[in-house]
Amino acid sequence: MSRLARPTQGRMIGGVCAALARRFGTSTTTMRVIFLVSCLLPGPQFLLYIALWILLPSEDKVQSKAQAAW
């Protein structure tokens, strides 16, 4: 499994679904459909998406930190 970071390529809004799809080895379309279906159920799915959008680092920031560490 890869590190959880929002990708710079292939994201639509915040890249949260793309990051989760990459992490769990599924397609981004599948993860987006799962998220949309889960929004029909009661719960804080939309708030969780916003929280992950804020908390997950962008992939370019993770790469720049890794390069700075070398």
Predicted model as a PDB file, atoms N, CA, C, CB and O in Angstrom, pLDDT in the B-factor column:
MODEL        1                                                                  
ATOM      1  N   MET A   1       0.839  -1.184   0.000  1.00 49.00           N  
ATOM      2  CA  MET A   1       0.000   0.000   0.000  1.00 49.00           C  
ATOM      3  C   MET A   1       0.878   1.240   0.000  1.00 49.00           C  
ATOM      4  CB  MET A   1      -0.951   0.002   1.211  1.00 49.00           C  
ATOM      5  O   MET A   1       1.920   1.278   0.655  1.00 49.00           O  
ATOM      6  N   SER A   2       0.452   2.240  -0.733  1.00 62.00           N  
ATOM      7  CA  SER A   2       1.225   3.469  -0.815  1.00 62.00           C  
ATOM      8  C   SER A   2       0.841   4.437   0.303  1.00 62.00           C  
ATOM      9  CB  SER A   2       1.024   4.129  -2.175  1.00 62.00           C  
ATOM     10  O   SER A   2      -0.153   4.252   1.004  1.00 62.00           O  
ATOM     11  N   ARG A   3       1.655   5.462   0.440  1.00 75.00           N  
ATOM     12  CA  ARG A   3       1.402   6.486   1.447  1.00 75.00           C  
ATOM     13  C   ARG A   3       0.144   7.263   1.064  1.00 75.00           C  
ATOM     14  CB  ARG A   3       2.623   7.441   1.590  1.00 75.00           C  
ATOM     15  O   ARG A   3      -0.126   7.486  -0.116  1.00 75.00           O  
ATOM     16  N   LEU A   4      -0.607   7.665   2.060  1.00 86.00           N  
ATOM     17  CA  LEU A   4      -1.861   8.371   1.822  1.00 86.00           C  
ATOM     18  C   LEU A   4      -1.577   9.849   1.606  1.00 86.00           C  
ATOM     19  CB  LEU A   4      -2.843   8.171   2.999  1.00 86.00           C  
ATOM     20  O   LEU A   4      -1.294  10.582   2.553  1.00 86.00           O  
ATOM     21  N   ALA A   5      -1.656  10.281   0.352  1.00 86.00           N  
ATOM     22  CA  ALA A   5      -1.453  11.674  -0.021  1.00 86.00           C  
ATOM     23  C   ALA A   5      -2.323  11.966  -1.232  1.00 86.00           C  
ATOM     24  CB  ALA A   5       0.053  11.975  -0.318  1.00 86.00           C  
ATOM     25  O   ALA A   5      -2.507  11.109  -2.097  1.00 86.00           O  
ATOM     26  N   ARG A   6      -2.859  13.186  -1.291  1.00 87.00           N  
ATOM     27  CA  ARG A   6      -3.717  13.560  -2.415  1.00 87.00           C  
ATOM     28  C   ARG A   6      -2.868  13.747  -3.671  1.00 87.00           C  
ATOM     29  CB  ARG A   6      -4.512  14.855  -2.097  1.00 87.00           C  
ATOM     30  O   ARG A   6      -1.934  14.549  -3.660  1.00 87.00           O  
ATOM     31  N   PRO A   7      -3.171  13.022  -4.759  1.00 87.00           N  
ATOM     32  CA  PRO A   7      -2.356  13.127  -5.973  1.00 87.00           C  
ATOM     33  C   PRO A   7      -2.565  14.462  -6.677  1.00 87.00           C  
ATOM     34  CB  PRO A   7      -2.681  11.982  -6.928  1.00 87.00           C  
ATOM     35  O   PRO A   7      -3.602  15.107  -6.525  1.00 87.00           O  
ATOM     36  N   THR A   8      -1.564  14.859  -7.448  1.00 84.00           N  
ATOM     37  CA  THR A   8      -1.696  16.093  -8.217  1.00 84.00           C  
ATOM     38  C   THR A   8      -2.361  15.841  -9.558  1.00 84.00           C  
ATOM     39  CB  THR A   8      -0.333  16.735  -8.428  1.00 84.00           C  
ATOM     40  O   THR A   8      -2.924  16.761 -10.152  1.00 84.00           O  
ATOM     41  N   GLN A   9      -2.304  14.600 -10.046  1.00 84.00           N  
ATOM     42  CA  GLN A   9      -2.926  14.224 -11.309  1.00 84.00           C  
ATOM     43  C   GLN A   9      -4.122  13.324 -11.049  1.00 84.00           C  
ATOM     44  CB  GLN A   9      -1.912  13.522 -12.232  1.00 84.00           C  
ATOM     45  O   GLN A   9      -4.076  12.482 -10.153  1.00 84.00           O  
ATOM     46  N   GLY A  10      -5.194  13.487 -11.820  1.00 79.00           N  
ATOM     47  CA  GLY A  10      -6.341  12.599 -11.746  1.00 79.00           C  
ATOM     48  C   GLY A  10      -7.327  12.897 -10.637  1.00 79.00           C  
ATOM     49  O   GLY A  10      -8.137  12.039 -10.285  1.00 79.00           O  
ATOM     50  N   ARG A  11      -7.276  14.087 -10.083  1.00 80.00           N  
ATOM     51  CA  ARG A  11      -8.244  14.414  -9.039  1.00 80.00           C  
ATOM     52  C   ARG A  11      -9.300  15.341  -9.604  1.00 80.00           C  
ATOM     53  CB  ARG A  11      -7.551  15.060  -7.820  1.00 80.00           C  
ATOM     54  O   ARG A  11      -9.039  16.103 -10.535  1.00 80.00           O  
ATOM     55  N   MET A  12     -10.501  15.272  -9.034  1.00 86.00           N  
ATOM     56  CA  MET A  12     -11.598  16.107  -9.528  1.00 86.00           C  
ATOM     57  C   MET A  12     -11.794  17.321  -8.641  1.00 86.00           C  
ATOM     58  CB  MET A  12     -12.896  15.303  -9.609  1.00 86.00           C  
ATOM     59  O   MET A  12     -11.683  18.450  -9.120  1.00 86.00           O  
ATOM     60  N   ILE A  13     -12.076  17.127  -7.383  1.00 86.00           N  
ATOM     61  CA  ILE A  13     -12.308  18.269  -6.498  1.00 86.00           C  
ATOM     62  C   ILE A  13     -11.117  18.423  -5.564  1.00 86.00           C  
ATOM     63  CB  ILE A  13     -13.625  18.095  -5.687  1.00 86.00           C  
ATOM     64  O   ILE A  13     -10.314  19.342  -5.730  1.00 86.00           O  
ATOM     65  N   GLY A  14     -10.997  17.550  -4.602  1.00 88.00           N  
ATOM     66  CA  GLY A  14      -9.905  17.669  -3.647  1.00 88.00           C  
ATOM     67  C   GLY A  14      -8.882  16.573  -3.756  1.00 88.00           C  
ATOM     68  O   GLY A  14      -7.794  16.691  -3.192  1.00 88.00           O  
ATOM     69  N   GLY A  15      -9.192  15.517  -4.459  1.00 90.00           N  
ATOM     70  CA  GLY A  15      -8.268  14.405  -4.598  1.00 90.00           C  
ATOM     71  C   GLY A  15      -8.375  13.364  -3.506  1.00 90.00           C  
ATOM     72  O   GLY A  15      -7.548  12.455  -3.436  1.00 90.00           O  
ATOM     73  N   VAL A  16      -9.383  13.480  -2.649  1.00 92.00           N  
ATOM     74  CA  VAL A  16      -9.529  12.541  -1.540  1.00 92.00           C  
ATOM     75  C   VAL A  16      -9.893  11.154  -2.066  1.00 92.00           C  
ATOM     76  CB  VAL A  16     -10.598  13.038  -0.544  1.00 92.00           C  
ATOM     77  O   VAL A  16      -9.294  10.165  -1.646  1.00 92.00           O  
ATOM     78  N   CYS A  17     -10.835  11.065  -2.951  1.00 92.00           N  
ATOM     79  CA  CYS A  17     -11.231   9.756  -3.499  1.00 92.00           C  
ATOM     80  C   CYS A  17     -10.090   9.127  -4.294  1.00 92.00           C  
ATOM     81  CB  CYS A  17     -12.478   9.899  -4.397  1.00 92.00           C  
ATOM     82  O   CYS A  17      -9.901   7.911  -4.249  1.00 92.00           O  
ATOM     83  N   ALA A  18      -9.335   9.936  -5.015  1.00 91.00           N  
ATOM     84  CA  ALA A  18      -8.189   9.419  -5.766  1.00 91.00           C  
ATOM     85  C   ALA A  18      -7.119   8.903  -4.819  1.00 91.00           C  
ATOM     86  CB  ALA A  18      -7.606  10.506  -6.683  1.00 91.00           C  
ATOM     87  O   ALA A  18      -6.498   7.876  -5.091  1.00 91.00           O  
ATOM     88  N   ALA A  19      -6.893   9.601  -3.711  1.00 92.00           N  
ATOM     89  CA  ALA A  19      -5.903   9.152  -2.724  1.00 92.00           C  
ATOM     90  C   ALA A  19      -6.339   7.847  -2.074  1.00 92.00           C  
ATOM     91  CB  ALA A  19      -5.685  10.229  -1.648  1.00 92.00           C  
ATOM     92  O   ALA A  19      -5.526   6.938  -1.905  1.00 92.00           O  
ATOM     93  N   LEU A  20      -7.607   7.746  -1.709  1.00 92.00           N  
ATOM     94  CA  LEU A  20      -8.108   6.523  -1.087  1.00 92.00           C  
ATOM     95  C   LEU A  20      -8.086   5.362  -2.071  1.00 92.00           C  
ATOM     96  CB  LEU A  20      -9.526   6.736  -0.558  1.00 92.00           C  
ATOM     97  O   LEU A  20      -7.771   4.234  -1.690  1.00 92.00           O  
ATOM     98  N   ALA A  21      -8.419   5.626  -3.334  1.00 91.00           N  
ATOM     99  CA  ALA A  21      -8.390   4.570  -4.344  1.00 91.00           C  
ATOM    100  C   ALA A  21      -6.971   4.066  -4.551  1.00 91.00           C  
ATOM    101  CB  ALA A  21      -8.972   5.074  -5.671  1.00 91.00           C  
ATOM    102  O   ALA A  21      -6.756   2.859  -4.662  1.00 91.00           O  
ATOM    103  N   ARG A  22      -6.013   4.960  -4.603  1.00 90.00           N  
ATOM    104  CA  ARG A  22      -4.616   4.566  -4.769  1.00 90.00           C  
ATOM    105  C   ARG A  22      -4.141   3.765  -3.553  1.00 90.00           C  
ATOM    106  CB  ARG A  22      -3.722   5.810  -4.977  1.00 90.00           C  
ATOM    107  O   ARG A  22      -3.410   2.786  -3.700  1.00 90.00           O  
ATOM    108  N   ARG A  23      -4.551   4.177  -2.369  1.00 91.00           N  
ATOM    109  CA  ARG A  23      -4.132   3.519  -1.124  1.00 91.00           C  
ATOM    110  C   ARG A  23      -4.662   2.091  -1.038  1.00 91.00           C  
ATOM    111  CB  ARG A  23      -4.611   4.323   0.089  1.00 91.00           C  
ATOM    112  O   ARG A  23      -3.941   1.185  -0.620  1.00 91.00           O  
ATOM    113  N   PHE A  24      -5.934   1.884  -1.436  1.00 91.00           N  
ATOM    114  CA  PHE A  24      -6.563   0.576  -1.305  1.00 91.00           C  
ATOM    115  C   PHE A  24      -6.562  -0.234  -2.598  1.00 91.00           C  
ATOM    116  CB  PHE A  24      -7.967   0.743  -0.829  1.00 91.00           C  
ATOM    117  O   PHE A  24      -7.132  -1.324  -2.631  1.00 91.00           O  
ATOM    118  N   GLY A  25      -5.939   0.268  -3.660  1.00 91.00           N  
ATOM    119  CA  GLY A  25      -5.782  -0.497  -4.887  1.00 91.00           C  
ATOM    120  C   GLY A  25      -7.038  -0.655  -5.714  1.00 91.00           C  
ATOM    121  O   GLY A  25      -7.197  -1.665  -6.399  1.00 91.00           O  
ATOM    122  N   THR A  26      -7.935   0.316  -5.671  1.00 93.00           N  
ATOM    123  CA  THR A  26      -9.141   0.277  -6.505  1.00 93.00           C  
ATOM    124  C   THR A  26      -9.067   1.415  -7.517  1.00 93.00           C  
ATOM    125  CB  THR A  26     -10.441   0.386  -5.634  1.00 93.00           C  
ATOM    126  O   THR A  26      -8.147   2.232  -7.476  1.00 93.00           O  
ATOM    127  N   SER A  27     -10.026   1.464  -8.410  1.00 93.00           N  
ATOM    128  CA  SER A  27     -10.057   2.555  -9.376  1.00 93.00           C  
ATOM    129  C   SER A  27     -10.690   3.796  -8.737  1.00 93.00           C  
ATOM    130  CB  SER A  27     -10.837   2.137 -10.649  1.00 93.00           C  
ATOM    131  O   SER A  27     -11.478   3.695  -7.797  1.00 93.00           O  
ATOM    132  N   THR A  28     -10.334   4.942  -9.258  1.00 92.00           N  
ATOM    133  CA  THR A  28     -10.889   6.181  -8.709  1.00 92.00           C  
ATOM    134  C   THR A  28     -12.390   6.261  -8.950  1.00 92.00           C  
ATOM    135  CB  THR A  28     -10.194   7.400  -9.326  1.00 92.00           C  
ATOM    136  O   THR A  28     -13.127   6.802  -8.127  1.00 92.00           O  
ATOM    137  N   THR A  29     -12.842   5.719 -10.083  1.00 93.00           N  
ATOM    138  CA  THR A  29     -14.274   5.733 -10.373  1.00 93.00           C  
ATOM    139  C   THR A  29     -15.038   4.921  -9.340  1.00 93.00           C  
ATOM    140  CB  THR A  29     -14.546   5.189 -11.780  1.00 93.00           C  
ATOM    141  O   THR A  29     -16.095   5.344  -8.871  1.00 93.00           O  
ATOM    142  N   THR A  30     -14.515   3.768  -8.987  1.00 94.00           N  
ATOM    143  CA  THR A  30     -15.159   2.932  -7.975  1.00 94.00           C  
ATOM    144  C   THR A  30     -15.234   3.659  -6.650  1.00 94.00           C  
ATOM    145  CB  THR A  30     -14.411   1.612  -7.808  1.00 94.00           C  
ATOM    146  O   THR A  30     -16.273   3.632  -5.990  1.00 94.00           O  
ATOM    147  N   MET A  31     -14.157   4.307  -6.248  1.00 93.00           N  
ATOM    148  CA  MET A  31     -14.139   5.011  -4.972  1.00 93.00           C  
ATOM    149  C   MET A  31     -15.110   6.198  -4.985  1.00 93.00           C  
ATOM    150  CB  MET A  31     -12.716   5.492  -4.653  1.00 93.00           C  
ATOM    151  O   MET A  31     -15.756   6.476  -3.975  1.00 93.00           O  
ATOM    152  N   ARG A  32     -15.216   6.886  -6.102  1.00 93.00           N  
ATOM    153  CA  ARG A  32     -16.160   8.012  -6.207  1.00 93.00           C  
ATOM    154  C   ARG A  32     -17.604   7.529  -6.132  1.00 93.00           C  
ATOM    155  CB  ARG A  32     -15.936   8.782  -7.521  1.00 93.00           C  
ATOM    156  O   ARG A  32     -18.444   8.176  -5.508  1.00 93.00           O  
ATOM    157  N   VAL A  33     -17.897   6.390  -6.768  1.00 95.00           N  
ATOM    158  CA  VAL A  33     -19.248   5.828  -6.711  1.00 95.00           C  
ATOM    159  C   VAL A  33     -19.576   5.403  -5.284  1.00 95.00           C  
ATOM    160  CB  VAL A  33     -19.385   4.627  -7.678  1.00 95.00           C  
ATOM    161  O   VAL A  33     -20.684   5.638  -4.802  1.00 95.00           O  
ATOM    162  N   ILE A  34     -18.620   4.781  -4.614  1.00 94.00           N  
ATOM    163  CA  ILE A  34     -18.836   4.381  -3.217  1.00 94.00           C  
ATOM    164  C   ILE A  34     -19.119   5.602  -2.355  1.00 94.00           C  
ATOM    165  CB  ILE A  34     -17.611   3.616  -2.670  1.00 94.00           C  
ATOM    166  O   ILE A  34     -20.005   5.566  -1.501  1.00 94.00           O  
ATOM    167  N   PHE A  35     -18.377   6.680  -2.571  1.00 93.00           N  
ATOM    168  CA  PHE A  35     -18.606   7.895  -1.796  1.00 93.00           C  
ATOM    169  C   PHE A  35     -19.984   8.485  -2.081  1.00 93.00           C  
ATOM    170  CB  PHE A  35     -17.522   8.927  -2.098  1.00 93.00           C  
ATOM    171  O   PHE A  35     -20.688   8.881  -1.152  1.00 93.00           O  
ATOM    172  N   LEU A  36     -20.379   8.549  -3.352  1.00 93.00           N  
ATOM    173  CA  LEU A  36     -21.688   9.112  -3.690  1.00 93.00           C  
ATOM    174  C   LEU A  36     -22.825   8.281  -3.117  1.00 93.00           C  
ATOM    175  CB  LEU A  36     -21.842   9.220  -5.198  1.00 93.00           C  
ATOM    176  O   LEU A  36     -23.813   8.832  -2.631  1.00 93.00           O  
ATOM    177  N   VAL A  37     -22.695   6.968  -3.168  1.00 95.00           N  
ATOM    178  CA  VAL A  37     -23.732   6.104  -2.598  1.00 95.00           C  
ATOM    179  C   VAL A  37     -23.773   6.266  -1.083  1.00 95.00           C  
ATOM    180  CB  VAL A  37     -23.481   4.624  -2.976  1.00 95.00           C  
ATOM    181  O   VAL A  37     -24.849   6.266  -0.486  1.00 95.00           O  
ATOM    182  N   SER A  38     -22.604   6.404  -0.459  1.00 93.00           N  
ATOM    183  CA  SER A  38     -22.582   6.563   0.993  1.00 93.00           C  
ATOM    184  C   SER A  38     -23.198   7.887   1.431  1.00 93.00           C  
ATOM    185  CB  SER A  38     -21.155   6.465   1.508  1.00 93.00           C  
ATOM    186  O   SER A  38     -23.677   8.004   2.559  1.00 93.00           O  
ATOM    187  N   CYS A  39     -23.192   8.885   0.550  1.00 91.00           N  
ATOM    188  CA  CYS A  39     -23.817  10.169   0.888  1.00 91.00           C  
ATOM    189  C   CYS A  39     -25.336  10.060   0.985  1.00 91.00           C  
ATOM    190  CB  CYS A  39     -23.445  11.221  -0.150  1.00 91.00           C  
ATOM    191  O   CYS A  39     -25.984  10.918   1.585  1.00 91.00           O  
ATOM    192  N   LEU A  40     -25.901   9.016   0.402  1.00 93.00           N  
ATOM    193  CA  LEU A  40     -27.338   8.799   0.503  1.00 93.00           C  
ATOM    194  C   LEU A  40     -27.727   8.255   1.874  1.00 93.00           C  
ATOM    195  CB  LEU A  40     -27.804   7.845  -0.588  1.00 93.00           C  
ATOM    196  O   LEU A  40     -28.886   8.350   2.278  1.00 93.00           O  
ATOM    197  N   LEU A  41     -26.768   7.691   2.579  1.00 93.00           N  
ATOM    198  CA  LEU A  41     -27.011   7.154   3.912  1.00 93.00           C  
ATOM    199  C   LEU A  41     -26.813   8.255   4.951  1.00 93.00           C  
ATOM    200  CB  LEU A  41     -26.075   5.953   4.202  1.00 93.00           C  
ATOM    201  O   LEU A  41     -26.060   9.200   4.715  1.00 93.00           O  
ATOM    202  N   PRO A  42     -27.478   8.141   6.090  1.00 94.00           N  
ATOM    203  CA  PRO A  42     -27.273   9.153   7.130  1.00 94.00           C  
ATOM    204  C   PRO A  42     -25.873   9.028   7.732  1.00 94.00           C  
ATOM    205  CB  PRO A  42     -28.344   9.019   8.234  1.00 94.00           C  
ATOM    206  O   PRO A  42     -25.371   7.923   7.938  1.00 94.00           O  
ATOM    207  N   GLY A  43     -25.261  10.158   8.008  1.00 90.00           N  
ATOM    208  CA  GLY A  43     -23.935  10.156   8.612  1.00 90.00           C  
ATOM    209  C   GLY A  43     -23.117  11.340   8.142  1.00 90.00           C  
ATOM    210  O   GLY A  43     -23.572  12.127   7.312  1.00 90.00           O  
ATOM    211  N   PRO A  44     -21.933  11.467   8.661  1.00 92.00           N  
ATOM    212  CA  PRO A  44     -21.094  12.640   8.379  1.00 92.00           C  
ATOM    213  C   PRO A  44     -20.127  12.443   7.214  1.00 92.00           C  
ATOM    214  CB  PRO A  44     -20.312  13.002   9.605  1.00 92.00           C  
ATOM    215  O   PRO A  44     -18.989  12.906   7.288  1.00 92.00           O  
ATOM    216  N   GLN A  45     -20.541  11.777   6.151  1.00 92.00           N  
ATOM    217  CA  GLN A  45     -19.633  11.480   5.052  1.00 92.00           C  
ATOM    218  C   GLN A  45     -19.062  12.747   4.417  1.00 92.00           C  
ATOM    219  CB  GLN A  45     -20.349  10.655   4.001  1.00 92.00           C  
ATOM    220  O   GLN A  45     -17.868  12.813   4.126  1.00 92.00           O  
ATOM    221  N   PHE A  46     -19.901  13.740   4.206  1.00 90.00           N  
ATOM    222  CA  PHE A  46     -19.440  14.961   3.556  1.00 90.00           C  
ATOM    223  C   PHE A  46     -18.450  15.698   4.454  1.00 90.00           C  
ATOM    224  CB  PHE A  46     -20.631  15.873   3.207  1.00 90.00           C  
ATOM    225  O   PHE A  46     -17.459  16.248   3.973  1.00 90.00           O  
ATOM    226  N   LEU A  47     -18.719  15.708   5.754  1.00 93.00           N  
ATOM    227  CA  LEU A  47     -17.793  16.356   6.689  1.00 93.00           C  
ATOM    228  C   LEU A  47     -16.471  15.596   6.754  1.00 93.00           C  
ATOM    229  CB  LEU A  47     -18.422  16.451   8.094  1.00 93.00           C  
ATOM    230  O   LEU A  47     -15.410  16.207   6.880  1.00 93.00           O  
ATOM    231  N   LEU A  48     -16.529  14.282   6.671  1.00 93.00           N  
ATOM    232  CA  LEU A  48     -15.319  13.467   6.656  1.00 93.00           C  
ATOM    233  C   LEU A  48     -14.497  13.764   5.405  1.00 93.00           C  
ATOM    234  CB  LEU A  48     -15.673  11.969   6.725  1.00 93.00           C  
ATOM    235  O   LEU A  48     -13.271  13.834   5.481  1.00 93.00           O  
ATOM    236  N   TYR A  49     -15.150  13.939   4.256  1.00 91.00           N  
ATOM    237  CA  TYR A  49     -14.452  14.272   3.022  1.00 91.00           C  
ATOM    238  C   TYR A  49     -13.725  15.608   3.169  1.00 91.00           C  
ATOM    239  CB  TYR A  49     -15.438  14.322   1.840  1.00 91.00           C  
ATOM    240  O   TYR A  49     -12.564  15.735   2.780  1.00 91.00           O  
ATOM    241  N   ILE A  50     -14.406  16.592   3.725  1.00 94.00           N  
ATOM    242  CA  ILE A  50     -13.786  17.909   3.914  1.00 94.00           C  
ATOM    243  C   ILE A  50     -12.611  17.814   4.891  1.00 94.00           C  
ATOM    244  CB  ILE A  50     -14.829  18.932   4.429  1.00 94.00           C  
ATOM    245  O   ILE A  50     -11.570  18.432   4.671  1.00 94.00           O  
ATOM    246  N   ALA A  51     -12.773  17.048   5.960  1.00 94.00           N  
ATOM    247  CA  ALA A  51     -11.682  16.882   6.928  1.00 94.00           C  
ATOM    248  C   ALA A  51     -10.476  16.213   6.284  1.00 94.00           C  
ATOM    249  CB  ALA A  51     -12.155  16.060   8.135  1.00 94.00           C  
ATOM    250  O   ALA A  51      -9.342  16.630   6.522  1.00 94.00           O  
ATOM    251  N   LEU A  52     -10.697  15.183   5.473  1.00 92.00           N  
ATOM    252  CA  LEU A  52      -9.589  14.525   4.787  1.00 92.00           C  
ATOM    253  C   LEU A  52      -8.933  15.450   3.774  1.00 92.00           C  
ATOM    254  CB  LEU A  52     -10.071  13.258   4.096  1.00 92.00           C  
ATOM    255  O   LEU A  52      -7.718  15.403   3.584  1.00 92.00           O  
ATOM    256  N   TRP A  53      -9.725  16.283   3.128  1.00 92.00           N  
ATOM    257  CA  TRP A  53      -9.198  17.247   2.171  1.00 92.00           C  
ATOM    258  C   TRP A  53      -8.240  18.204   2.875  1.00 92.00           C  
ATOM    259  CB  TRP A  53     -10.347  18.027   1.492  1.00 92.00           C  
ATOM    260  O   TRP A  53      -7.197  18.562   2.327  1.00 92.00           O  
ATOM    261  N   ILE A  54      -8.590  18.609   4.071  1.00 93.00           N  
ATOM    262  CA  ILE A  54      -7.753  19.537   4.830  1.00 93.00           C  
ATOM    263  C   ILE A  54      -6.537  18.818   5.425  1.00 93.00           C  
ATOM    264  CB  ILE A  54      -8.576  20.206   5.948  1.00 93.00           C  
ATOM    265  O   ILE A  54      -5.432  19.360   5.408  1.00 93.00           O  
ATOM    266  N   LEU A  55      -6.730  17.607   5.950  1.00 92.00           N  
ATOM    267  CA  LEU A  55      -5.674  16.920   6.693  1.00 92.00           C  
ATOM    268  C   LEU A  55      -4.664  16.171   5.819  1.00 92.00           C  
ATOM    269  CB  LEU A  55      -6.295  15.960   7.644  1.00 92.00           C  
ATOM    270  O   LEU A  55      -3.493  16.068   6.185  1.00 92.00           O  
ATOM    271  N   LEU A  56      -5.100  15.652   4.678  1.00 90.00           N  
ATOM    272  CA  LEU A  56      -4.179  14.899   3.832  1.00 90.00           C  
ATOM    273  C   LEU A  56      -3.253  15.859   3.084  1.00 90.00           C  
ATOM    274  CB  LEU A  56      -4.958  14.009   2.834  1.00 90.00           C  
ATOM    275  O   LEU A  56      -3.712  16.834   2.491  1.00 90.00           O  
ATOM    276  N   PRO A  57      -1.958  15.582   3.114  1.00 89.00           N  
ATOM    277  CA  PRO A  57      -1.039  16.455   2.377  1.00 89.00           C  
ATOM    278  C   PRO A  57      -1.143  16.203   0.883  1.00 89.00           C  
ATOM    279  CB  PRO A  57       0.407  16.243   2.848  1.00 89.00           C  
ATOM    280  O   PRO A  57      -1.508  15.111   0.448  1.00 89.00           O  
ATOM    281  N   SER A  58      -0.823  17.212   0.114  1.00 88.00           N  
ATOM    282  CA  SER A  58      -0.785  17.060  -1.328  1.00 88.00           C  
ATOM    283  C   SER A  58       0.481  16.289  -1.706  1.00 88.00           C  
ATOM    284  CB  SER A  58      -0.833  18.446  -2.037  1.00 88.00           C  
ATOM    285  O   SER A  58       1.493  16.373  -1.010  1.00 88.00           O  
ATOM    286  N   GLU A  59       0.424  15.556  -2.782  1.00 83.00           N  
ATOM    287  CA  GLU A  59       1.534  14.711  -3.188  1.00 83.00           C  
ATOM    288  C   GLU A  59       2.794  15.530  -3.487  1.00 83.00           C  
ATOM    289  CB  GLU A  59       1.142  13.893  -4.407  1.00 83.00           C  
ATOM    290  O   GLU A  59       3.902  15.085  -3.186  1.00 83.00           O  
ATOM    291  N   ASP A  60       2.640  16.698  -4.067  1.00 78.00           N  
ATOM    292  CA  ASP A  60       3.807  17.517  -4.366  1.00 78.00           C  
ATOM    293  C   ASP A  60       4.486  18.026  -3.091  1.00 78.00           C  
ATOM    294  CB  ASP A  60       3.405  18.692  -5.246  1.00 78.00           C  
ATOM    295  O   ASP A  60       5.706  18.191  -3.076  1.00 78.00           O  
ATOM    296  N   LYS A  61       3.725  18.274  -2.029  1.00 74.00           N  
ATOM    297  CA  LYS A  61       4.320  18.692  -0.759  1.00 74.00           C  
ATOM    298  C   LYS A  61       5.073  17.545  -0.106  1.00 74.00           C  
ATOM    299  CB  LYS A  61       3.243  19.217   0.190  1.00 74.00           C  
ATOM    300  O   LYS A  61       6.121  17.755   0.505  1.00 74.00           O  
ATOM    301  N   VAL A  62       4.544  16.331  -0.233  1.00 68.00           N  
ATOM    302  CA  VAL A  62       5.210  15.157   0.334  1.00 68.00           C  
ATOM    303  C   VAL A  62       6.526  14.910  -0.393  1.00 68.00           C  
ATOM    304  CB  VAL A  62       4.299  13.907   0.244  1.00 68.00           C  
ATOM    305  O   VAL A  62       7.534  14.587   0.235  1.00 68.00           O  
ATOM    306  N   GLN A  63       6.519  15.062  -1.724  1.00 67.00           N  
ATOM    307  CA  GLN A  63       7.728  14.846  -2.507  1.00 67.00           C  
ATOM    308  C   GLN A  63       8.774  15.906  -2.207  1.00 67.00           C  
ATOM    309  CB  GLN A  63       7.405  14.838  -3.992  1.00 67.00           C  
ATOM    310  O   GLN A  63       9.961  15.591  -2.129  1.00 67.00           O  
ATOM    311  N   SER A  64       8.359  17.157  -2.038  1.00 71.00           N  
ATOM    312  CA  SER A  64       9.324  18.221  -1.743  1.00 71.00           C  
ATOM    313  C   SER A  64       9.946  18.025  -0.365  1.00 71.00           C  
ATOM    314  CB  SER A  64       8.647  19.599  -1.825  1.00 71.00           C  
ATOM    315  O   SER A  64      11.126  18.320  -0.177  1.00 71.00           O  
ATOM    316  N   LYS A  65       9.168  17.531   0.606  1.00 66.00           N  
ATOM    317  CA  LYS A  65       9.718  17.245   1.934  1.00 66.00           C  
ATOM    318  C   LYS A  65      10.712  16.098   1.874  1.00 66.00           C  
ATOM    319  CB  LYS A  65       8.595  16.914   2.923  1.00 66.00           C  
ATOM    320  O   LYS A  65      11.728  16.112   2.570  1.00 66.00           O  
ATOM    321  N   ALA A  66      10.417  15.096   1.036  1.00 62.00           N  
ATOM    322  CA  ALA A  66      11.329  13.960   0.906  1.00 62.00           C  
ATOM    323  C   ALA A  66      12.625  14.391   0.251  1.00 62.00           C  
ATOM    324  CB  ALA A  66      10.681  12.833   0.099  1.00 62.00           C  
ATOM    325  O   ALA A  66      13.696  13.914   0.627  1.00 62.00           O  
ATOM    326  N   GLN A  67      12.548  15.280  -0.714  1.00 64.00           N  
ATOM    327  CA  GLN A  67      13.766  15.764  -1.376  1.00 64.00           C  
ATOM    328  C   GLN A  67      14.581  16.638  -0.422  1.00 64.00           C  
ATOM    329  CB  GLN A  67      13.412  16.557  -2.659  1.00 64.00           C  
ATOM    330  O   GLN A  67      15.811  16.615  -0.463  1.00 64.00           O  
ATOM    331  N   ALA A  68      13.908  17.408   0.435  1.00 66.00           N  
ATOM    332  CA  ALA A  68      14.607  18.250   1.385  1.00 66.00           C  
ATOM    333  C   ALA A  68      15.317  17.419   2.454  1.00 66.00           C  
ATOM    334  CB  ALA A  68      13.635  19.221   2.035  1.00 66.00           C  
ATOM    335  O   ALA A  68      16.327  17.851   3.011  1.00 66.00           O  
ATOM    336  N   ALA A  69      14.795  16.235   2.739  1.00 61.00           N  
ATOM    337  CA  ALA A  69      15.403  15.369   3.732  1.00 61.00           C  
ATOM    338  C   ALA A  69      16.708  14.768   3.247  1.00 61.00           C  
ATOM    339  CB  ALA A  69      14.449  14.275   4.113  1.00 61.00           C  
ATOM    340  O   ALA A  69      17.570  14.424   4.055  1.00 61.00           O  
ATOM    341  N   TRP A  70      16.865  14.637   1.931  1.00 64.00           N  
ATOM    342  CA  TRP A  70      18.098  14.084   1.391  1.00 64.00           C  
ATOM    343  C   TRP A  70      19.131  15.155   1.440  1.00 64.00           C  
ATOM    344  CB  TRP A  70      17.920  13.551  -0.044  1.00 64.00           C  
ATOM    345  O   TRP A  70      20.272  14.932   1.036  1.00 64.00           O  
TER     346      TRP A  70                                                      
ENDMDL                                                                          
END                                                                             
